[in-house]
């Protein structure tokens, strides 16, 4: 009986998947409203994101920064109506602040929902949240449960029927876990967004290779219930001493894009555009914030440049033609074996780290790539297409050279060296660069 029921679930999920295949696929980026920025800076960020195929920003904040939100909407309006925005309310308390239910209602006001740059999904303004299913948070505002709280918020905003709500509500990632959460909140949600289970999807049984099994659970459960699934590719995560996933240079980023392209959920949200603190950003630090300045020389621009190719592939369903040779370099800047004297920091999972330098080549025709790390070097031969190689890194300068038919086409030199001397604290943020990075 259970087998028949599961087969029925798969059949219905497949039918819904095929019926949605023609829907427009869209890509957003998780954008943290850190601090005030000039309209011109915000316009530059929007223009850069749009040039890479990103359709909009999900504006995340755990306190109501209305003036910053207004500036972002104004910047998007000045750039053009094709770039979309929606709120991703951060429902948790920390030292940075805390939202209230009334402020959630403010985010759903016509000031934003009627704005030409407001993202609409299924013809209704899109709204999201990071967390928000914890009853204890809502009980502080005299609601019996999170479900009651969300119902009241939408009612005060004009009625749930006027909005599309696709939140991140944590689950265990199993099919029944996802389905149970979706069923519990079916009256208020139109879909589910994922965070760790999609951005850094390593299974307990396999810490080396990212898996799409949890995405499949989300997609199947969402399809069965007539809901939407929004997945979340991410390049990397490092915060102080915490590592998520297994470091593979661009491997996590490339593998996840290829997996999600095959699954083809209707929406993707890149994690993140500008979380400088957690090292998951793809944007260059155009921001004037202190956190942005702290990572300005650890550019992730190569992830963004590579992402443009996969965003196009995801949206069109076909791999784009490669029209320009390019190479991309990735590494962190000291060994995981470095011992810090007197350090109170212990990295959460050293096994997730690999002391390697990575190079990715995007080629129009067969070529060779010489990768040099300090005094060591290796040469790799590749066919047309995208290939990635790695070698154990050595202290010193990191360089990649692209050649074809004995002629050097381009040379890429990392601006940061690898050094195990005078390391004051662990930093496994990734430095990246590429021949097309400008």
Kinemage of the C-alpha trace (Angstrom):
@kinemage 1
@onewidth
@group {chain A} dominant
@subgroup {mainchain}
@vectorlist {calphas} color= white
{ca unk a 1} P 0.000 0.000 0.000
{ca unk a 2} L 2.793 2.428 0.903
{ca unk a 3} L 4.562 1.604 -2.383
{ca unk a 4} L 1.421 2.406 -4.392
{ca unk a 5} L 0.934 5.650 -2.533
{ca unk a 6} L 4.522 6.707 -3.166
{ca unk a 7} L 4.219 5.857 -6.893
{ca unk a 8} L 1.086 7.969 -7.044
{ca unk a 9} L 2.959 10.850 -5.437
{ca unk a 10} L 5.727 10.554 -8.030
{ca unk a 11} L 3.229 10.390 -10.905
{ca unk a 12} L 1.359 13.462 -9.741
{ca unk a 13} L 4.629 15.294 -9.096
{ca unk a 14} L 5.882 14.501 -12.599
{ca unk a 15} L 2.621 15.699 -14.152
{ca unk a 16} L 2.862 18.978 -12.266
{ca unk a 17} L 6.539 19.275 -13.162
{ca unk a 18} L 5.770 18.921 -16.864
{ca unk a 19} L 2.874 21.380 -16.635
{ca unk a 20} L 5.230 23.947 -15.108
{ca unk a 21} L 8.040 23.355 -17.573
{ca unk a 22} L 6.815 26.210 -19.728
{ca unk a 23} L 6.793 28.706 -16.833
{ca unk a 24} L 9.378 31.445 -16.977
{ca unk a 25} L 12.381 30.556 -14.851
{ca unk a 26} L 13.690 33.409 -12.746
{ca unk a 27} L 16.849 33.965 -10.704
{ca unk a 28} L 17.072 36.272 -7.695
{ca unk a 29} L 19.887 37.082 -5.304
{ca unk a 30} L 19.565 37.302 -1.520
{ca unk a 31} L 20.439 40.925 -0.706
{ca unk a 32} L 21.173 42.069 2.849
{ca unk a 33} L 20.089 45.613 3.641
{ca unk a 34} L 23.240 46.372 5.612
{ca unk a 35} L 23.466 50.126 5.788
{ca unk a 36} L 22.515 53.254 3.849
{ca unk a 37} L 23.963 53.413 0.341
{ca unk a 38} L 23.695 56.140 -2.252
{ca unk a 39} L 21.161 55.710 -5.031
{ca unk a 40} L 24.060 55.661 -7.494
{ca unk a 41} L 25.768 52.779 -5.673
{ca unk a 42} L 22.523 50.812 -5.581
{ca unk a 43} L 22.011 51.453 -9.296
{ca unk a 44} L 25.480 50.072 -10.024
{ca unk a 45} L 24.682 46.933 -8.046
{ca unk a 46} L 21.394 46.455 -9.876
{ca unk a 47} L 22.988 47.038 -13.273
{ca unk a 48} L 25.758 44.540 -12.515
{ca unk a 49} L 23.310 41.896 -11.293
{ca unk a 50} L 21.056 42.440 -14.283
{ca unk a 51} L 23.987 42.160 -16.701
{ca unk a 52} L 24.671 38.657 -15.324
{ca unk a 53} L 21.090 37.492 -15.819
{ca unk a 54} L 19.826 38.059 -12.263
{ca unk a 55} L 16.192 39.179 -12.334
{ca unk a 56} L 15.899 40.783 -8.929
{ca unk a 57} L 16.917 41.069 -5.289
{ca unk a 58} L 15.255 39.485 -2.257
{ca unk a 59} L 15.696 42.227 0.332
{ca unk a 60} L 16.616 40.674 3.669
{ca unk a 61} L 16.678 42.411 7.034
{ca unk a 62} L 15.832 41.500 10.618
{ca unk a 63} L 14.916 45.053 11.519
{ca unk a 64} L 12.755 47.506 9.614
{ca unk a 65} L 15.123 49.623 7.539
{ca unk a 66} L 12.459 51.472 5.640
{ca unk a 67} L 14.654 54.253 4.264
{ca unk a 68} L 17.115 51.721 2.829
{ca unk a 69} L 14.295 49.739 1.251
{ca unk a 70} L 12.856 52.941 -0.242
{ca unk a 71} L 16.238 53.807 -1.732
{ca unk a 72} L 16.556 50.357 -3.309
{ca unk a 73} L 13.094 50.608 -4.883
{ca unk a 74} L 13.936 54.089 -6.164
{ca unk a 75} L 17.250 52.878 -7.612
{ca unk a 76} L 15.489 50.012 -9.380
{ca unk a 77} L 12.932 52.430 -10.776
{ca unk a 78} L 15.662 54.667 -12.160
{ca unk a 79} L 17.436 51.704 -13.753
{ca unk a 80} L 14.257 50.326 -15.313
{ca unk a 81} L 11.147 48.326 -14.498
{ca unk a 82} L 12.537 44.956 -15.589
{ca unk a 83} L 14.587 44.486 -12.391
{ca unk a 84} L 12.358 43.230 -9.601
{ca unk a 85} L 12.413 43.436 -5.800
{ca unk a 86} L 10.644 41.701 -2.954
{ca unk a 87} L 11.141 41.446 0.798
{ca unk a 88} L 12.634 38.455 2.571
{ca unk a 89} L 11.773 39.241 6.178
{ca unk a 90} L 14.351 37.892 8.636
{ca unk a 91} L 12.303 36.503 11.522
{ca unk a 92} L 14.742 36.099 14.368
{ca unk a 93} L 16.187 38.131 17.196
{ca unk a 94} L 19.854 38.944 17.590
{ca unk a 95} L 22.048 41.878 18.567
{ca unk a 96} L 21.254 43.601 15.256
{ca unk a 97} L 17.571 43.959 16.005
{ca unk a 98} L 14.189 42.351 15.546
{ca unk a 99} L 11.191 42.803 13.260
{ca unk a 100} L 7.631 42.994 14.571
{ca unk a 101} L 4.401 41.719 12.983
{ca unk a 102} L 3.330 45.315 12.297
{ca unk a 103} L 6.557 45.874 10.370
{ca unk a 104} L 5.824 42.790 8.292
{ca unk a 105} L 2.508 44.402 7.420
{ca unk a 106} L 4.405 47.556 6.414
{ca unk a 107} L 6.520 45.497 4.006
{ca unk a 108} L 3.277 44.318 2.396
{ca unk a 109} L 1.863 47.814 1.992
{ca unk a 110} L 0.863 49.292 -1.376
{ca unk a 111} L 3.884 51.598 -1.130
{ca unk a 112} L 5.878 48.572 -2.317
{ca unk a 113} L 3.353 46.157 -3.792
{ca unk a 114} L 2.136 48.754 -6.300
{ca unk a 115} L 5.666 49.832 -7.205
{ca unk a 116} L 6.647 49.089 -10.842
{ca unk a 117} L 9.672 47.115 -9.630
{ca unk a 118} L 7.757 44.905 -7.202
{ca unk a 119} L 8.222 41.246 -8.101
{ca unk a 120} L 4.933 39.489 -8.786
{ca unk a 121} L 4.573 35.746 -8.975
{ca unk a 122} L 1.394 34.240 -10.336
{ca unk a 123} L 0.153 37.830 -10.731
{ca unk a 124} L 0.499 38.633 -7.037
{ca unk a 125} L 3.209 40.528 -5.143
{ca unk a 126} L 5.875 38.089 -3.940
{ca unk a 127} L 6.869 38.017 -0.286
{ca unk a 128} L 9.378 35.735 1.435
{ca unk a 129} L 10.899 35.201 4.835
{ca unk a 130} L 13.979 33.719 6.419
{ca unk a 131} L 12.468 31.674 9.258
{ca unk a 132} L 9.092 32.546 10.739
{ca unk a 133} L 7.695 29.127 11.660
{ca unk a 134} L 8.813 29.231 15.298
{ca unk a 135} L 5.741 29.598 17.502
{ca unk a 136} L 7.766 31.122 20.361
{ca unk a 137} L 8.637 34.210 18.280
{ca unk a 138} L 4.981 34.868 17.567
{ca unk a 139} L 3.850 34.182 21.110
{ca unk a 140} L 5.820 37.229 22.216
{ca unk a 141} L 3.249 39.201 20.218
{ca unk a 142} L 0.295 37.333 21.743
{ca unk a 143} L -0.355 34.952 18.881
{ca unk a 144} L -1.165 31.333 19.676
{ca unk a 145} L 1.067 30.045 16.893
{ca unk a 146} L 3.147 31.041 13.881
{ca unk a 147} L 0.269 30.065 11.586
{ca unk a 148} L -2.123 32.379 13.420
{ca unk a 149} L 0.473 35.142 13.276
{ca unk a 150} L 0.966 34.879 9.524
{ca unk a 151} L -2.781 34.737 8.921
{ca unk a 152} L -3.234 37.970 10.854
{ca unk a 153} L -0.335 39.713 9.103
{ca unk a 154} L -1.768 38.946 5.678
{ca unk a 155} L -5.280 39.847 6.783
{ca unk a 156} L -4.077 43.260 7.981
{ca unk a 157} L -2.227 43.719 4.677
{ca unk a 158} L -5.412 43.185 2.687
{ca unk a 159} L -5.902 39.429 2.564
{ca unk a 160} L -3.696 36.449 1.786
{ca unk a 161} L -5.344 36.084 -1.623
{ca unk a 162} L -3.492 39.232 -2.697
{ca unk a 163} L 0.036 37.875 -2.116
{ca unk a 164} L 2.353 35.024 -3.085
{ca unk a 165} L 4.272 33.860 -0.022
{ca unk a 166} L 7.335 31.611 -0.472
{ca unk a 167} L 9.223 31.441 2.851
{ca unk a 168} L 12.170 29.513 4.209
{ca unk a 169} L 10.667 27.396 6.991
{ca unk a 170} L 13.274 24.859 8.188
{ca unk a 171} L 12.600 21.147 7.659
{ca unk a 172} L 14.717 18.000 7.947
{ca unk a 173} L 14.840 17.836 4.143
{ca unk a 174} L 12.997 14.513 3.894
{ca unk a 175} L 10.000 14.228 1.576
{ca unk a 176} L 7.576 13.754 4.447
{ca unk a 177} L 9.255 16.430 6.517
{ca unk a 178} L 8.917 18.957 3.696
{ca unk a 179} L 5.385 17.882 2.914
{ca unk a 180} L 4.384 18.033 6.582
{ca unk a 181} L 5.639 21.619 6.897
{ca unk a 182} L 3.916 22.649 3.668
{ca unk a 183} L 0.651 21.052 4.786
{ca unk a 184} L 0.820 22.728 8.200
{ca unk a 185} L 1.074 26.134 6.537
{ca unk a 186} L -0.909 25.417 3.376
{ca unk a 187} L -3.387 28.223 4.140
{ca unk a 188} L -0.689 30.900 4.018
{ca unk a 189} L 2.150 29.661 1.801
{ca unk a 190} L 2.343 29.336 -1.958
{ca unk a 191} L 5.658 27.528 -1.929
{ca unk a 192} L 8.823 26.843 0.015
{ca unk a 193} L 12.300 28.299 -0.225
{ca unk a 194} L 15.329 26.420 1.100
{ca unk a 195} L 18.546 27.518 2.730
{ca unk a 196} L 21.133 25.030 3.974
{ca unk a 197} L 19.509 21.961 2.431
{ca unk a 198} L 19.929 23.504 -1.006
{ca unk a 199} L 22.805 25.983 -0.654
{ca unk a 200} L 25.190 23.555 1.096
{ca unk a 201} L 23.519 20.158 0.580
{ca unk a 202} L 26.026 17.700 1.989
{ca unk a 203} L 24.599 14.503 3.433
{ca unk a 204} L 25.784 12.972 6.695
{ca unk a 205} L 26.823 9.902 4.715
{ca unk a 206} L 28.755 11.906 2.106
{ca unk a 207} L 30.640 15.043 3.107
{ca unk a 208} L 32.524 15.285 -0.187
{ca unk a 209} L 29.892 15.535 -2.910
{ca unk a 210} L 26.901 17.883 -2.918
{ca unk a 211} L 23.621 16.038 -3.396
{ca unk a 212} L 20.387 17.056 -5.084
{ca unk a 213} L 18.310 14.507 -3.145
{ca unk a 214} L 16.964 17.126 -0.735
{ca unk a 215} L 16.061 19.430 -3.630
{ca unk a 216} L 14.158 16.517 -5.149
{ca unk a 217} L 12.258 16.018 -1.909
{ca unk a 218} L 11.309 19.698 -1.850
{ca unk a 219} L 10.342 19.715 -5.505
{ca unk a 220} L 8.267 16.519 -5.302
{ca unk a 221} L 6.479 17.563 -2.112
{ca unk a 222} L 5.814 21.055 -3.464
{ca unk a 223} L 4.515 19.737 -6.769
{ca unk a 224} L 2.267 17.213 -5.048
{ca unk a 225} L 0.651 19.994 -3.016
{ca unk a 226} L 0.480 22.461 -5.894
{ca unk a 227} L 3.140 24.665 -4.312
{ca unk a 228} L 6.272 26.317 -5.736
{ca unk a 229} L 9.838 25.361 -4.895
{ca unk a 230} L 12.595 28.000 -4.846
{ca unk a 231} L 16.095 26.499 -4.582
{ca unk a 232} L 19.292 28.286 -3.530
{ca unk a 233} L 22.742 27.812 -5.109
{ca unk a 234} L 25.678 29.261 -3.165
{ca unk a 235} L 29.413 29.551 -3.875
{ca unk a 236} L 30.774 29.018 -0.348
{ca unk a 237} L 30.302 29.691 3.364
{ca unk a 238} L 32.864 30.663 5.972
{ca unk a 239} L 32.129 32.685 9.093
{ca unk a 240} L 34.808 33.062 11.728
{ca unk a 241} L 35.428 29.386 12.473
{ca unk a 242} L 32.374 27.841 10.816
{ca unk a 243} L 32.601 25.976 7.508
{ca unk a 244} L 29.608 24.602 5.625
{ca unk a 245} L 30.109 22.049 2.907
{ca unk a 246} L 33.292 20.788 1.336
{ca unk a 247} L 35.706 23.231 -0.256
{ca unk a 248} L 36.159 22.370 -3.931
{ca unk a 249} L 37.072 25.743 -5.417
{ca unk a 250} L 34.273 26.405 -7.911
{ca unk a 251} L 33.071 22.805 -7.626
{ca unk a 252} L 30.149 23.416 -5.261
{ca unk a 253} L 28.970 26.332 -7.395
{ca unk a 254} L 29.272 24.500 -10.729
{ca unk a 255} L 27.913 21.170 -9.504
{ca unk a 256} L 24.905 22.756 -7.860
{ca unk a 257} L 24.040 24.783 -10.950
{ca unk a 258} L 24.232 21.665 -13.101
{ca unk a 259} L 22.033 19.746 -10.657
{ca unk a 260} L 19.454 22.521 -10.434
{ca unk a 261} L 19.388 22.982 -14.197
{ca unk a 262} L 18.392 19.322 -14.510
{ca unk a 263} L 15.727 19.626 -11.806
{ca unk a 264} L 14.501 22.945 -13.210
{ca unk a 265} L 12.569 24.422 -10.271
{ca unk a 266} L 10.748 27.563 -11.421
{ca unk a 267} L 12.654 29.904 -9.112
{ca unk a 268} L 16.220 30.171 -7.793
{ca unk a 269} L 17.620 32.540 -5.172
{ca unk a 270} L 21.400 32.863 -5.057
{ca unk a 271} L 22.769 32.758 -1.510
{ca unk a 272} L 23.966 35.494 -1.454
{ca unk a 273} L 24.625 38.761 -3.266
{ca unk a 274} L 26.339 40.529 -0.381
{ca unk a 275} L 26.658 38.606 2.876
{ca unk a 276} L 30.232 39.696 3.493
{ca unk a 277} L 30.304 38.276 7.037
{ca unk a 278} L 29.451 34.712 5.993
{ca unk a 279} L 31.587 34.753 2.816
{ca unk a 280} L 28.715 33.586 0.622
{ca unk a 281} L 28.653 36.710 -1.543
{ca unk a 282} L 29.031 36.824 -5.331
{ca unk a 283} L 29.071 40.617 -5.648
{ca unk a 284} L 32.162 42.809 -5.668
{ca unk a 285} L 32.257 45.120 -2.665
{ca unk a 286} L 30.703 48.239 -4.167
{ca unk a 287} L 29.217 48.908 -0.732
{ca unk a 288} L 30.755 51.408 1.688
{ca unk a 289} L 30.078 49.183 4.716
{ca unk a 290} L 32.877 48.110 7.027
{ca unk a 291} L 32.038 44.445 6.438
{ca unk a 292} L 32.361 44.964 2.673
{ca unk a 293} L 35.690 46.718 3.122
{ca unk a 294} L 36.955 43.776 5.187
{ca unk a 295} L 36.524 41.394 2.242
{ca unk a 296} L 37.250 43.790 -0.614
{ca unk a 297} L 40.481 41.986 -1.515
{ca unk a 298} L 38.798 38.565 -1.319
{ca unk a 299} L 36.796 39.028 -4.480
{ca unk a 300} L 34.240 36.390 -5.496
{ca unk a 301} L 33.815 37.950 -8.910
{ca unk a 302} L 34.873 34.726 -10.677
{ca unk a 303} L 31.877 32.950 -9.151
{ca unk a 304} L 29.597 35.667 -10.531
{ca unk a 305} L 31.179 35.519 -13.988
{ca unk a 306} L 30.818 31.737 -14.125
{ca unk a 307} L 27.307 32.073 -12.773
{ca unk a 308} L 26.247 34.133 -15.768
{ca unk a 309} L 26.782 31.119 -18.032
{ca unk a 310} L 24.728 28.807 -15.797
{ca unk a 311} L 21.971 31.361 -15.241
{ca unk a 312} L 21.522 31.585 -19.002
{ca unk a 313} L 21.510 27.785 -19.268
{ca unk a 314} L 18.946 27.442 -16.467
{ca unk a 315} L 16.601 29.976 -18.030
{ca unk a 316} L 16.794 28.747 -21.617
{ca unk a 317} L 17.129 25.033 -20.960
{ca unk a 318} L 20.097 24.827 -23.336
{ca unk a 319} L 23.804 25.245 -22.644
{ca unk a 320} L 24.937 28.554 -24.184
{ca unk a 321} L 27.574 28.520 -26.878
{ca unk a 322} L 31.015 29.468 -25.562
{ca unk a 323} L 32.262 32.367 -27.650
{ca unk a 324} L 35.281 33.476 -25.630
{ca unk a 325} L 38.131 31.600 -23.955
{ca unk a 326} L 38.430 32.376 -20.252
{ca unk a 327} L 40.086 30.983 -17.128
{ca unk a 328} L 39.123 31.292 -13.469
{ca unk a 329} L 41.317 30.876 -10.375
{ca unk a 330} L 40.199 29.935 -6.832
{ca unk a 331} L 42.031 29.395 -3.518
{ca unk a 332} L 42.169 30.376 0.119
{ca unk a 333} L 45.313 32.002 1.408
{ca unk a 334} L 46.811 29.787 4.116
{ca unk a 335} L 46.949 26.094 4.920
{ca unk a 336} L 44.389 24.400 7.124
{ca unk a 337} L 47.345 22.975 9.066
{ca unk a 338} L 48.402 26.380 10.374
{ca unk a 339} L 48.337 26.444 14.167
{ca unk a 340} L 47.481 29.733 15.801
{ca unk a 341} L 49.124 30.216 19.160
{ca unk a 342} L 46.622 31.102 21.832
{ca unk a 343} L 43.707 31.149 19.396
{ca unk a 344} L 40.290 30.556 20.903
{ca unk a 345} L 38.970 29.656 17.469
{ca unk a 346} L 38.615 26.037 16.405
{ca unk a 347} L 37.408 25.518 12.841
{ca unk a 348} L 34.215 23.481 12.880
{ca unk a 349} L 35.268 20.921 10.273
{ca unk a 350} L 38.825 20.844 8.943
{ca unk a 351} L 37.954 17.768 6.870
{ca unk a 352} L 35.760 19.993 4.734
{ca unk a 353} L 38.840 21.952 3.660
{ca unk a 354} L 41.411 21.013 1.023
{ca unk a 355} L 44.691 22.875 0.575
{ca unk a 356} L 44.358 23.128 -3.181
{ca unk a 357} L 44.326 25.783 -5.853
{ca unk a 358} L 41.682 25.340 -8.528
{ca unk a 359} L 41.472 26.529 -12.103
{ca unk a 360} L 38.436 26.387 -14.358
{ca unk a 361} L 38.684 26.883 -18.109
{ca unk a 362} L 35.832 27.837 -20.430
{ca unk a 363} L 37.119 27.034 -23.917
{ca unk a 364} L 35.958 27.532 -27.479
{ca unk a 365} L 38.407 24.851 -28.689
{ca unk a 366} L 40.964 22.399 -27.233
{ca unk a 367} L 43.750 24.081 -25.270
{ca unk a 368} L 46.133 23.565 -22.364
{ca unk a 369} L 46.250 25.239 -18.972
{ca unk a 370} L 49.390 25.494 -16.870
{ca unk a 371} L 48.662 25.980 -13.190
{ca unk a 372} L 51.534 27.207 -11.021
{ca unk a 373} L 51.397 27.358 -7.236
{ca unk a 374} L 54.540 28.737 -5.639
{ca unk a 375} L 57.398 26.708 -7.107
{ca unk a 376} L 55.212 23.802 -8.320
{ca unk a 377} L 53.319 23.578 -11.579
{ca unk a 378} L 51.106 21.187 -13.561
{ca unk a 379} L 49.783 21.320 -17.103
{ca unk a 380} L 46.302 20.139 -18.024
{ca unk a 381} L 44.836 19.498 -21.471
{ca unk a 382} L 41.175 20.105 -22.169
{ca unk a 383} L 38.612 19.893 -24.937
{ca unk a 384} L 36.185 22.671 -25.772
{ca unk a 385} L 33.693 23.336 -22.975
{ca unk a 386} L 34.108 23.806 -19.222
{ca unk a 387} L 36.742 21.908 -17.242
{ca unk a 388} L 38.118 22.256 -13.708
{ca unk a 389} L 41.419 20.998 -12.281
{ca unk a 390} L 43.242 21.348 -8.985
{ca unk a 391} L 46.636 20.760 -7.433
{ca unk a 392} L 48.020 20.909 -3.912
{ca unk a 393} L 48.906 24.507 -3.270
{ca unk a 394} L 52.301 25.835 -2.232
{ca unk a 395} L 53.146 29.087 -0.531
{ca unk a 396} L 53.759 31.970 -2.919
{ca unk a 397} L 52.112 33.372 -6.020
{ca unk a 398} L 49.285 31.540 -7.831
{ca unk a 399} L 49.191 31.693 -11.625
{ca unk a 400} L 47.321 30.112 -14.533
{ca unk a 401} L 48.345 30.309 -18.205
{ca unk a 402} L 46.085 29.384 -21.121
{ca unk a 403} L 47.790 28.222 -24.334
{ca unk a 404} L 46.702 26.822 -27.684
{ca unk a 405} L 48.936 25.389 -30.394
{ca unk a 406} L 52.005 26.504 -28.470
{ca unk a 407} L 50.845 30.127 -28.254
{ca unk a 408} L 50.039 31.796 -24.924
{ca unk a 409} L 46.518 33.231 -25.063
{ca unk a 410} L 46.176 34.666 -21.564
{ca unk a 411} L 47.851 34.707 -18.179
{ca unk a 412} L 46.053 35.042 -14.871
{ca unk a 413} L 47.971 36.036 -11.735
{ca unk a 414} L 46.271 36.049 -8.345
{ca unk a 415} L 46.727 39.320 -6.493
{ca unk a 416} L 46.916 37.488 -3.157
{ca unk a 417} L 49.703 35.072 -2.289
{ca unk a 418} L 49.409 31.972 -0.124
{ca unk a 419} L 51.404 32.275 3.094
{ca unk a 420} L 51.482 30.343 6.355
{ca unk a 421} L 53.550 33.000 8.111
{ca unk a 422} L 52.169 35.498 10.597
{ca unk a 423} L 48.586 34.206 10.290
{ca unk a 424} L 46.671 36.037 13.017
{ca unk a 425} L 43.373 34.203 12.622
{ca unk a 426} L 41.867 31.507 10.454
{ca unk a 427} L 40.408 32.820 7.218
{ca unk a 428} L 39.104 30.272 4.765
{ca unk a 429} L 37.231 32.775 2.677
{ca unk a 430} L 37.980 32.146 -0.994
{ca unk a 431} L 39.908 34.496 -3.225
{ca unk a 432} L 38.955 34.282 -6.901
{ca unk a 433} L 39.841 36.016 -10.130
{ca unk a 434} L 39.352 35.472 -13.835
{ca unk a 435} L 40.395 36.765 -17.236
{ca unk a 436} L 36.926 38.237 -17.759
{ca unk a 437} L 36.708 39.822 -14.292
{ca unk a 438} L 36.723 43.599 -14.577
